[in-house]
Amino acid sequence: MKRSREKSWHHRANSIRRRLLVGCIGLYPTLLIVLAILSPLTKGLSFPLMVLIEVLVLVPVTQLISFPLAGRVVSLMVYKMSGGKKQ
């Protein structure tokens, strides 16, 4: 029973690390690109309006493109690091 709990905790910790890694890999480059593209368009706007526009663009792009792509990249990295064994 104790061994099972340790394994479960280890699995959850790996899952959390993996989600954080996918989030960072997916969000950082996307954020840089979106902010660079939108900065000329949002330059003179108030801060709340600027953030709203950026969020309206950023959320769909990250959820539909960046995060799934980052998830595949992380899965491929884990697969290669495990020596080709599926996890």
C-alpha positions as a printed Julia matrix, in Angstrom:
87×3 Matrix{Float64}:
  0.0    0.0     0.0
  2.77   2.44    0.93
  4.58   1.68   -2.33
  1.41   2.45   -4.26
  1.08   5.86   -2.58
  4.7    6.71   -3.36
  4.21   5.73   -6.99
  1.0    7.76   -7.19
  2.7   10.82   -5.7
  5.64  10.43   -8.09
  3.25  10.16  -11.05
  1.38  13.32   -9.96
  4.65  15.23   -9.51
  5.76  14.2   -13.01
  2.38  15.18  -14.41
  2.59  18.62  -12.8
  6.15  19.14  -14.06
  5.1   18.08  -17.53
  2.12  20.47  -17.59
  4.3   23.34  -16.4
  6.88  22.57  -19.07
  4.2   22.43  -21.77
  2.81  25.74  -20.49
  6.19  27.47  -20.57
  7.17  26.07  -23.96
  3.77  26.93  -25.39
  3.25  30.34  -23.82
  6.63  32.09  -23.92
  7.31  32.14  -27.68
  3.63  32.73  -28.45
  3.52  35.66  -26.06
  6.64  37.2   -27.6
  5.24  36.88  -31.13
  1.75  38.16  -30.29
  3.06  41.12  -28.31
  5.53  42.02  -31.06
  2.81  41.88  -33.72
  0.21  43.78  -31.69
  2.48  46.41  -30.14
  2.13  48.88  -33.06
 -1.66  48.43  -33.01
 -2.06  48.82  -29.24
  0.58  51.51  -28.67
 -1.7   54.45  -27.89
 -4.4   52.51  -26.04
 -5.01  52.48  -22.31
 -3.35  49.63  -20.44
 -6.58  47.69  -19.66
 -7.74  47.92  -23.29
 -4.3   46.88  -24.55
 -4.28  43.84  -22.26
 -7.83  42.91  -23.28
 -6.93  42.92  -26.98
 -3.77  40.91  -26.35
 -5.68  38.35  -24.27
 -8.39  38.04  -26.93
 -5.69  37.13  -29.46
 -3.39  35.17  -27.15
 -5.89  32.75  -25.58
 -7.19  31.14  -28.79
 -3.7   30.95  -30.29
 -2.24  29.27  -27.2
 -5.17  26.91  -26.62
 -5.64  25.83  -30.24
 -2.08  25.93  -31.59
  0.76  26.51  -29.12
 -0.2   24.22  -26.23
 -1.05  21.19  -28.4
  2.19  21.69  -30.33
  4.2   22.1   -27.12
  2.54  18.96  -25.72
  3.72  16.98  -28.74
  7.24  18.41  -28.37
  7.39  17.47  -24.68
  5.99  13.98  -25.41
  8.64  13.47  -28.07
 11.36  14.64  -25.65
 10.12  12.26  -22.94
  9.9    9.41  -25.46
 13.46   9.98  -26.67
 14.8   10.38  -23.11
 13.17   7.11  -22.07
 14.99   5.25  -24.83
 11.94   4.82  -27.01
  9.68   3.37  -24.31
  6.16   4.73  -24.25
  5.26   6.31  -20.89
